[in-house]
C-alpha cells in the first residue's frame, strides 16, 4: 500500500482533514473566550479615556466597572459611550478614525459633559511603525489629551501640534506624519460631531 502512487496523496488529505478538524474544534471551544477578551479590551480603553479604570487588570473587574458606569447612546448621527456618575451623564467618548501612515487609525476621544474640554484619547486600532508612529498608543503621548480646553473653538482646530505658541499636543519625534494624521482625524471628526451635527 505504501508503495502505491496514491498513498502520499491520501496520507496528506487525511492529515489535512485531521488538522483542520482540530483547529476548528479549538476555535469553537475558545470562541466565547476570544470574544470576551476582545470586548474586555474595548471596555478597558473606554474606561481609560474617562480615567475610571479599576485598580487591577482583571477582565471581570473591568466588566463590572464598565457595566456600572458606561452606557452606549446616540447623539446626533453618532453612537457614543457615556460615563454615568450619580445617575447623571458626565462625559462622552466619541469615535474618531482616519488614515494614518500605514493604515487606518481608529479610536475614541473623551469630551466632558458640556463639550468644552477634551478629557482623554485612546486608540482601538493602528498599524503605525513600532517605536515611531506606534508610540501614539503610549501613555506619554495620550496623556497630552487630558483636559484640553476647546471652549470657543469653532473652526475645528481643537488640537494644535506646532512648535509655535498655542500648541496643545507635542508631536512624536521621528513620527511627524503619524502625529499630523492623529491631529487631522481628531479635529475633523470632532468638528463633524460638534459643529456639523449641531451637538454644541
C-alpha positions, 0 to 999 in steps of 0.5 A: 500500500505504501508503495502505491502512487496514491498513498502520499496523496491520501496520507496528506488529505487525511492529515489535512482533514485531521488538522483542520478538524482540530483547529476548528474544534479549538476555535469553537471551544475558545470562541466565547473566550476570544470574544470576551477578551476582545470586548474586555479590551474595548471596555478597558480603553473606554474606561481609560479615556474617562480615567475610571479604570479599576485598580487591577487588570482583571477582565471581570473587574473591568466588566463590572466597572464598565457595566456600572458606569458606561452606557452606549447612546446616540447623539446626533448621527453618532453612537457614543459611550457615556460615563454615568456618575450619580445617575447623571451623564458626565462625559462622552467618548466619541469615535474618531478614525482616519488614515494614518501612515500605514493604515487606518487609525481608529479610536475614541476621544473623551469630551466632558459633559458640556463639550468644552474640554477634551478629557482623554484619547485612546486608540482601538486600532493602528498599524503605525511603525513600532517605536515611531508612529506606534508610540501614539498608543503610549501613555506619554503621548495620550496623556497630552489629551487630558483636559484640553480646553476647546471652549470657543473653538469653532473652526475645528482646530481643537488640537494644535501640534506646532512648535509655535505658541498655542500648541496643545499636543507635542508631536512624536519625534521621528513620527511627524506624519503619524502625529499630523494624521492623529491631529487631522482625524481628531479635529475633523471628526470632532468638528463633524460631531460638534459643529456639523451635527449641531451637538454644541 
